[in-house]
Amino acid sequence: LPSSFGYTVGDKVELPFSWNWELHKGQKKSDGSAVSVFMCPKKDMDPAKIAAAKNADQVSKTLRHPNVLQSFTTLETEGGFYIVTEEVVPLPCAKPAEGDERTPAVWGLYQVLDGLSFLHSSGFTHGLFGPLAVFVNSQGDYRLGSFELCQKGMDTGTAIASRRRVGPTFSGWPEPPAALQEGGIPSIGIDMWGAAVLIAYVFASASAGSYGMEMEFDLARAQKDIPSELRKSFQELQNPKPLRGRSPIAETIALPFFQKNAAVEVFSFLANLQLKSPEEKETWFEGLPQLLEGLSAVVKKRQVLPELLTAQRFPGQEAAHLLPSILKIGVTLKEEEFREKVAPLVVKLFASPDRAVRFRLLTSLGDMIEFLDDAMLNDKIFPECVNGFTDSNAPIREATVKSMIFFVSRLKPKIVESRVLKLLIKMMQDPEASIRTNALICVGRVSTQLPQASITPTLMTVIGMGLKDPFSPCRCAALQTLSATSNSFSAEDLAGKLLPGVCHRLIDPDPAVGDMAFTTLGKLQEIVRQKVIERRQASTEVSTEMPKVQEETSSWAQGGSFYNPLSAGMDFGFKVRQKFMGVAGSMNQGSAPSPSPGALVSEASVDSGGAAPCA
């Protein structure tokens, strides 16, 4: 090959059928990208085969259609013909991905029928259409090739004879019936019959879970595997009749079976994205995540995702609209695949000034954060995300607050303590009530992941602010957060600092807040009681008088008496005087009269009955 030929020809690919062309792997010299090289040697070829190869060379250079095998360059030398295309394999050599063995390739079938319809609308007959004229690229897209007989005004009889001589053949597969040579059969009749064979192959293979040349089928038995919506067209394609202005292939792909198919709808729209209005794009992309539910995981990963990643690079709002669908597929990828294909886009879009894009990212963070490594989060994503706290747009601020639930566990403790907590506390003063409420809830939910020294003061600050907030849902959230995080506080904090605020909410004008306050108060009382009991049990210094004191206290409580400091003082004085008088009496017997019984009763009544009545 001449040095100007920009491709290297590699190993030969063994084909399981007979064909004049050889298929080789190849590479582009400039960048090493993979290609396929079709080579047809001239040696020992009769003039008819050389003419067919030359025709394929010429048609490949001139045909341009998304579903026609793309030719990068062609070359004719003394030794043969070379056609360089995108990397492909013949359909019978393409094995479905694991899990897709029994899923008919409806989108692929649509693609090549659409390519054939394009030829017919341009006045061409393909001549070799069928499973052996279809090629599959690395993304799983079907491409129409084998243009040896492609021309205008072809006679059906000549096409059938030439097909056997120059086209790819395999013994045991259906052959064109003699009826195609009868008068009145349109020139594209051979293509219509080939389309019926392809339809039978696609659905019979999926039904049997068997692919390739070992797949034996005939058109009569294949009828049972074909969806009922296609059976009428399938019969008409097998038995071509005068067209009378009709386009049978175009009519077939216009059937609801194809047009309502999720894969066809998705790929057809993406293929014509640049022709759609902004309103059409926005409406369609909003419904795309639901459409994706109808596609297999393999199709979404191998075919849809690359299309979406390409589409989001276009100017306009496509990135914001496409992001939910990209992330919906992205989170089903393996971690390495996500980091390679989706993570770079996520990092780039977080730096975008487009609020719609940032909002989509923030609201989708929970689905994808496990696929993002810590270094990427700390060094690239969080520094961009944190700007949302001060954004003038309230939905962005609110989405930023909510995203902290996912960020905190992955950020460095120093960043959490020095930035996140301060910003969340600051958001408790936001003019938007819902943002204040969500900031409080966020702190409560991440409290167990905060640095130990920051848990109690941060919670006390936001709960205290929340209990006084004019927005009743915020007050209710403060009570709920306090109830959920109560074990983070000491008995002193609960009893001395938090319970008073809860008590104020018992008479809240909003009944829902008041009810929550009563519930929270009951729970906190039990928690404080338990903490006090545990503290007493843990004490190692217990007074020997403690049992007596507890007994007296219990008796007093059961008796319902009130504590009276005057009564306690008189009781103590009476006992002291009694003791002193007893000692003095023993020293001066007979010198002083004993107290009268009445006086003793009077003194005793003060001791046992409480405070004496005022004079």
Secondary structure, 3 states (H helix, E strand, C coil): CCCCCCEEEEEEECCCCECCCEEEEEEECCCCCEEEEEEEECCCCCHHHHHHHHHHHHHHHHCCCCCECCEEEEEECCCEEEEEEECEEEHHHCCCCCCCCCCCCHHHHHHHHHHHHHHHHCCEECCCCCHHHEEEECCCCEEECCCCCCEECCCHHHHHHHHHHHCCECCCCCCCCHHHHCCCCCCCHHHHHHHHHHHHHHHHHHHHCCCCCCCCCCHHHHHHHCCHHHHHHHHHHHCCCCCCCCCHHHHHHCCHHHHCCHHHHHHHHHHCHHHCCHHHHHHHHHHHHHHHCCCCHHHHHHHHHHHHHHHCCCCCCHHHHHHHHHHHHHCCCCHHHHHHHCHHHHHHHHCCCCHHHHHHHHHHHHHHHHHCCHHHHHHHHHHHHHHHHHCCCHHHHHHHHHHHHHHHHHCCHHHHHHHHHHHHHHHCCCCCHHHHHHHHHHHHHHHHHCCHHHHHHHHHHHHHHHHCCCCHHHHHHHHHHHHHCHHHCCHHHHHHHHHHHHHHHHHCCCHHHHHHHHHHHHHHHHHHHHHHHHHHHHCCCCCCCHHHHHHHHHHHHHHCCCCCHHHHHHHHHHHHHHHHHHHHHHHCCCCCCCCCHHHHHHHHHHHHHCCCCCC
